[in-house]
Structure formats: C-alpha cells, structure tokens
C-alpha cells in the first residue's frame, strides 16, 4: 500500500462498470428516482462515451422504489415481499435509466442476473456474450440482481460483488463503486477522528481486509466489507476499482477532475478467463480441508492429492466449484472437484495409488488438478 502509486483515470478506461446503490438512486422522502441526480450521471456517462469508453451500470433501487406503492414503506421485508417489490420497482428503475440516458442519445439495456448466472460456467458465458454484444452495439447495459426469483440462499445480497462479477464478465479495466464515503479509511471516520484516508491500495493484504465493517442500516445492503470483497474479485481479474463519493451531482465528472477516492490497483496475475471465473466464485458447493503439507504444495503450484485431505464438507458433484481451506479454516483456494463429495470422502487421506481399490474404478490422481485451481 502506498500513496505514491499513480492513480488510474476514467478517461483512460476502455471498459468501465459503475455501481450505484439504492440510497443514491432513490429519494426516500418521495419514494421515487432522484431524476436530477440520475440526469447528471447520464451526462457524465455521455462524456465518457464520447471519449470511447464503453460503460455498464449496475444499479440497485427496484425494491426501494416499490415500497411506497405496495404499502411496504417501513420495516424489514419477507422474502416474498422483496420479490413482489422487485417485480414492481424494476419497471420504474428501468424507465428512470432509459429516460436519463436517452436525453443524451444513449440506449439503455436491462439485464437481471442471479448468482447462478455467474456461478454456472455455461450461463456465465451466455451472460458474458450478451453483455459484450450490447457494448459493441453502443448500448449502456443497466444490470441489477434478479430479486424476483432469487431466494435468500442464492442471492448476491449486495450489488458490490455483482458489479465486480460484471466487470470480470466484460473484461472491464475499471470499476467504480459510488458510495456515501469517499474511499477506504484505516478506521471508521465517523467514530475515529484519527482515521486516515487511503488514496491508493496496491495489494489487498489481511490488514486492509480487516478494515471492512458491518453493513450500514437503511436502504443499502452493502458497506465497506462487501466493497473489499468486490475489490478482491475485480483486482484479481486485472481490473482497477475505485470507491468514491456518489451523492453529489456529476460524481463521475468529479472523479475525472481528481476528486478524492480510493483506488485499488489491478493484480497482474496472468489468469485466463476460466481461472478468473473460478477465482471470483461467490457460492462454493462445498469445502475441502487440507493439512499443512498439502497447503504448502498448493502454494508452490501443485495439485490437491487425496493424501493431504483432512475433511470434506458439502454435497458437491464432480465439476462443482469448491473452497479449499487449511487446518485452521482459512481459505486457500477455489477449484473444480474431480470427484463427487462422497467419493472424495472415501479416498481422503489415502495415496492416489489406492483410489482404484477403494472406489472400484480408477479415477484421477488429484481431487483438484492444478489447472482447475486458483489460490485466493
């Protein structure tokens, strides 16, 4: 981490993803879109488009927009109420963005995604192809989580991580999370006057990750914790990410003019698109705990062999994405399982040469091959 590293510029981006939360999009007093503010953002997007920057928007706000119309203005909502509100509010949200962008001759396109659309490889590639085609056609994709069908168990839960996945899908080189704070601080500046602003973060160290807190109350479901999770996904995909203040008019123009923010620099890991997808997974199907020897072998670029496995958790099938953790439970890697969970349990702790006698058939030597594994 250093304050001397050069900051990226929005005008230098080829593909840019902008994430905007409900608290920015929706006027809580009127339960309506903040039309004037949205118009200012659309004007900023038009400036970027004229400079050759392809822009995608990840926008929350559907549920918040529908609360008043459905008589759900106060208190937490049940899942079915959230789904109903999303179905109503998404129409208003899409109309608001279409109106704001069309004033500048820009065509909005709506996409609704669930975690399954980004976790399943085939669906991920289909969504990626749609987004890339829309960008090539000059559209501005406006993306939101598909809350009308997503259950509590399969939701992103926040659009910060969804935005990072969209950046990954579109090969974006920059991601901007517009927020109610102008970046990352060493502590909460609202309660700690000695908190120091961090303008550039070169690497997401454990110390940096520990600076995330609990999500704030109100319309937003994010918070600094989810923004740091998004930074981990984005930067590992070679995408720079900024956390910037969003409540002012023309927030993107302010960034172009040098407004204070926090930039997380991209990591040059050379991962293929397939390995980027593995690394960015949000919902592993299971967990494999390994011993110290296996953990060290993985760090050196090796595959995960049955002999180093201590415990298998979950009911995954062959080809599912799983999490690899060390004996203390710390996440080491994501990978694609070469065996179903039950078969993996049977061969765990044994040498690969024993696999055929244990299972009655000869499988792969590895539980996860190094080509299917990414350290996190």
N, C-alpha and C positions, 0 to 999 in steps of 0.2 A: 504494500500500500504506500502510495506517495502522492504528494500534491504537485509534483513537478512533471508528471507524465502529461503528454499532450491530450487535450480533450477532443473527442470526435465532434463533428459539426453535422447538423441535419442536412445541410446543403450538399454534403459530400456523400450522403447515403445513395445507394441505388434502389434499395427496397427498405421501407420504413413501416413499422407497425406501431400504432398509437393505442394505448389502453386508457379508457375513460370510465370511471366508476359512477355508480348511481348518484352519489352525493353531488357530483358535478353536473350531471345531465338533468336531474330533476329538481325543480323548485318545490320544496316540501310544503310551503305555505299554499301554493296554488295546485299542487299535485299535477303539475304539467311540465313539459320540457322547458328548459331555460333557452328560449328561442334566440334571444340576442347573443347569448354566450355561444350557442351552437353555430350561429352565423359567423361569429368571429373565428371559431375553429375551422369552419369550412373555408373561410377566406385564407387562413394560414395554409390549409391543405392545397388550395389552388395555387398559392405561391410556390409551394414545393413541387407540385406537378409541372409547373412551367419551367422549373429547373431540372426536369427529367427524373424526379424521384417518384417511384411507384409507392402509393400509400394504401395501407389497410387499417381499418379501425376496429378495435374490439371494444364494444360499448355495452355496459350494463344499463339498467333502468326500467326494464319491462315490468317487473313486479311492482316497483315503486310507483310507476305511472298508473297502475290499475287499482291500487289500494283504495283510493277515494271512490272511484266509480263503482266498486264492488262492496263498499261499506266495510272495508278491512283496514281502516286507517291506523288503528292502534294495536300494539302488542305483537308478539311473535305469531307466525302463521303455521298452520299444519301443512304437511306436505301437499295434500290435495288442494288446499287453498293457494299455495305457492304455484302449483301447476296451472290452476284456473286463472290466477292473476297474470301469469306469464303469457297465457294464450290471448288474454285481452290486451295487455300492455305492449306486447311485441308489435302489434299493429301501429299503435301510436308512436313507438320508438322508431320503427322503420320509416314512417311518414315524416317524422321530425328530421331525420337524417337526409332523407330524399329531398325534402324541401330545402334544407340548408345547402346541400351540395349542388342541387340543380340551379341555384341562383348564380353559380359560377360555371355553368355548363358541364358539370360533372355528373356522371351516372352512378347512383348508389346500387349496390347489390347486397341482398341479405343472405347470410348463411347462419344456420343454427347447428351447433356441434355439441356432442356429448363426449365424455371421456372415452367411451368405446370407439368413437370415430377416430381418436388419436392413438389408442392403445392397440387396436386390431390393425395389423400391418396392411391388409388389403384395403380396409376402409380409410386408413391414413393416406394411402397413395391416391385413392379416389378423391378425397377431400383436397389433397395437395394439387392434383391435376385441375380441379375446378377453380381453386384459388389462383393458380398460375395463369389459367386461361382468362379469367376475369381481369387480372392485372395486365395481361398482354393486350386485351381489348380496350384498355383505358378506363376500366371501371374502378370505383372505390369500394371494395368489399367491406361491409359492416357486419361484424361477427358477434354473436352472443352465445352463451350456453343455452342449450335446448331444455329449459326448465320445465317445459310442458310434459316431457316424457321421462326426464332423468329422475331417478329415485335418490333418496338420501345416501344410499350406498354407492351410487355410481356418478355422483356429481363432482365437478371440479371444486365447487364450493366457493371459488373466487375466480375472478377473471384475470388476475395477475398471471397465474400459471397457464390459463388458456391462451393469453396473449403470447407467452413465451413459446408455447407449442405452435401457435400460428406463425410466429417469427421463424421457427425451425422449419415448418412446412413450406414456407415461401422463400427460404434461403435469404431472409432479411439480414441486412448487415447492421441495422439499428432498431432498437425497441425503446419506446418512451412510455413510462408509466406516469400519467398525470395524477397527482395526488393532492392532499391537503397539507403537505410538507415539502420543503424544497430539497429533500435528499436524506441521506443517512447521517445520523449523529452517533457519537460514541456512547450517548445515553439519551434518555427522553428529554428533549429541551424544554418541555412544558413543566417538568418537575425538577430538573437538574440544571441550574444556571451555568455550570462549568462544562456542559456538554459541548463537544467540538464537532463542527460540520466536516464531513469527509468529501471533498470535491471529486477525487478520483480513487477508485479501488481497483488495483491491478489484479488481485487474486482474492478469491473468497476463502479466507482462512477460517478455522474454527472460531477465532476471536471475533471476526466480522459476523459470522453466522450467529454468534451468541448475542449480538446486538438487536436481533429481532424480538418483538414482544407479542403480546396477545392482540387479536383483532379489536379495533375500537368499536364502541357502541354506535347505534344509528343505522342508516341505510347500508353502509359499507360492510362487506363481509371479509375484507382483506386485512390490512395492517402491514407493518414492516416485516413481520415474519413471512408472510406469503410473497412479499416483494423480493426478499432474499432467496426464497425458493425459486422464484421466476428467474432471478439473476443467474442462479446455478444452471438452469436449463438453457437459457439464452447464451450465456458466455461460453459454455461447453460446445455450443453449436457454431461458434465463431461470430456471434452477434453481440455488439456493444449494447448496453442497456442503461438508460437514464431514469432516475426518479426526480421528478420536477413538480413545482407548484402548478396547479391547474385551475384554481378558482378565479384567476384574473382573466380579463379579456385578452384574446390573442396569445394564448400561452405558448404556442409553438413559435410564433414570431419572437416572443420574448427569449426563448431558448436560442433562436438563431442570432439574436442580438447579444447573447452572452449572459443571460440570467443565471443565477446561482442554481446548481443542481448537483446531483451525484452521478458520475459516470462509472459504470462497471465495464472494464475493458475485456474484449473477447480473448478467449484462450485459443492458441494456435495448436490444437491437438491433432489435426490432420484426420479426424474421424470421417469415415464415409457416411453417406446419408443414412444407411441402415444402422450403423453404430450410434449415430446421433439420435435416431428413434429409440434405440434400446436405452441409451443414457437418460433420455428425457421421460421415460415411463413414469406415470403417476400412481398406477394401481397394480403393483405386482400381484401375481396369483398365488404366491407362496414365498416361503423363506427357507434358506439353507444355511445352517450354522456350521462354521468350519473351525478347525484347530489352528494353532499358531503356524505350523508348518505349511498348511495349505494357504493360509493368508499370505505368508511370505512368498510362496510360489506364484500366487496371483499377482502380487506387486511386481514381480520380476517378469511378468508376461506369460506365465504358464496357464494351462487349463486346470479346471477343477476336477480332480480324480476322486473316486468313491472313498479311498482310504482316508482322506482328510476331512470327511463329513462327520459332524457330531450329531446333528439333529435336523429333521425335515419337518416343516410346518406347512399346512395348507393341503389343498386337494387339486393341485395343478395337473395338467396333462402335458405330454411331450410337445415341445414347441412353445409352451407358455413362457411368459416373462416372469422371472423370479428374482428375489433380492438375496444377495449373499452377505452374511454378517459374520463378524468374528465372535470369539467365545464370550465377549462382553456385550454383544448385541449391537456393536457399531457397524453401520452399513459400509461394506467394502465395494460392492459391485452390483450391477444388474446383468442378467444373462438369460439366454433361452435354454430351457431344460431339455436335455436329450432323452430323459425318461419321464414317465408318469410318476407322480408322487409316491404311490405305493411301491413301485419297483425301485425307486430311488431309496426308499426306506430300507428295503431288503438288502441292497448292496452297500449301504452306507457303512463306512468303517472297514470295508474289505478291499483287497487288492483287485485291480481290474482283471487279472487272470482268473479270478474266481467267479466272475459275472455269469458265465455260461452255466456253471454247475448250480449256482444259486437260483437263477431265473429259468433255467431250462432252455435258454436260447442265447445266442451271442449278440450282445448289443455293442454300443460304442464303449471305448475305453474310458471316456470322460463323461461326467454328469453334466458339465457345461464345457464345451470346447472354447478355446481362447478366441476363436473367430466370432463366437456368439456372445462374448463377454466384454463389458466395459467397466472399468474402475470408476467409482464416483467419489 
